[in-house]
Amino acid sequence: MPDGSQFGDPRANMLVNLPNIITFARLCAVPVAVGLVLYQRPLVAFWLFAAAGLSDALDGWLARRRGITLIGAILDPVADKALLVSMYVTLAFVQALPDWLAILVVFRDIIIVGGVLVLTMTGHPVAIQPLWISKLNTTLQILLVGVTLLRTAMPMVPDGLVGLLVALVTITTFASGTAYIWNTVRTP
């Protein structure tokens, strides 16, 4: 794990700054978003999910301008994954998304994170670089959650759009997970 000095700026060890506060607020929004879906408030959950997405862009922009901190570098992807994974599990629980898709999305993340942890603990540190297929997968996952929340709130959103996004998320989740495994295995 980086010690902060690798970030090159003494501010890298700061715990509290505006980008980290925004990121922490996004993390705190996770149980609220889950509760809104469970208590059948999908439109409010959609707006909270959209606000979380905007906060991710804002804290990233602020962090690049003010300097990335160690806690921010760790907390930001945790907040993003916590929100996405919890929404997939919750939307599957209320039967708005297929349960197998939630399992697939969660399993891919467990394989990637678990693989990195195991390799690091066994003396084989892995530097994960985001792949284009992974960025596409994340974009499609976010889009599917947003469209599903809107469809749940407003049934006029066509089923075909949700079905298309489910297919695209399935394909890109498989492709992304496979690409990460392949890149890790072939790296000396």
C-alpha positions, -999 to +999 in steps of 0.1 A: +000+000+000+013+035-008+025+055+022+016+089+009+051+100+001+046+083-033+021+110-041+049+136-040+029+163-021+029+167+017-009+173+014-011+136+003-015+125+039-043+149+047-074+131+059-099+160+056-103+181+025-132+190+003-128+161-022-125+135+006-156+150+023-176+147-010-163+111-014-173+102+022-207+117+016-211+095-015-202+065+006-228+075+032-254+078+004-251+040-002-275+029+027-298+057+018-301+047-018-306+010-008-334+021+016-351+042-010-352+012-034-364-011-006-391+013+005-403+018-031-390+053-037-372+046-070-374+081-084-358+096-053-332+068-055-326+077-091-319+114-082-296+103-053-278+080-077-274+108-102-262+131-075-236+105-065-224+103-100-220+141-102-202+141-069-178+115-082-169+138-111-167+168-088-144+152-062-122+138-089-118+173-105-111+189-072-086+162-062-067+167-095-066+205-089-057+204-052-037+173-050-047+136-046-045+123-011-038+088+000-072+085+018-089+099-013-071+074-036-084+046-014-118+059-005-130+070-039-130+036-056-145+020-025-174+045-025-179+039-062-179+001-059-200+002-028-227+022-045-228+001-077-226-033-060-252-024-034-276-011-062-272-043-082-279-065-052-308-043-041-324-041-076-321-078-079-336-083-045-367-063-055-367-082-088-360-051-110-329-067-123-321-104-128-305-120-097-279-138-119-267-104-132-261-091-097-242-123-089-221-118-120-213-082-113-204-089-076-184-121-086-163-102-111-154-075-085-146-102-059-123-120-083-104-088-092-101-075-057-094-109-042-069-117-069-050-085-062-050-091-024-038-127-028-011-118-052+001-088-031+001-110+001+022-136-017+048-111-027+035-104-063+022-069-062-001-061-091-006-026-105-041-026-120-045-002-148-081+005-159-088-011-193-111+004-219-134-026-216-136-020-179-144+017-184-171+007-209-184-019-184-186+006-156-204+031-178-229+005-189-234-007-153-242+029-142-265+034-171-284+002-164-289+012-127-302+046-137-325+033-164-338+005-141-346+030-114-364+053-139-383+023-153-393+012-119-406+048-112-420+054-146-431+023-165-431+041-198-394+034-201-393+005-226-385-030-214-363-034-246-339-007-233-334-025-200-330-059-218-304-044-242-285-029-213-287-062-194-271-080-224-244-053-228-236-053-191-234-092-192-210-092-222-188-064-209-186-078-174-174-112-187-150-094-211-136-071-185-131-098-159-115-120-184-092-092-196-080-084-161-073-121-154-055-125-187-034-093-182-025-105-146-016-140-156+006-131-186+025-104-167+058-118-154 
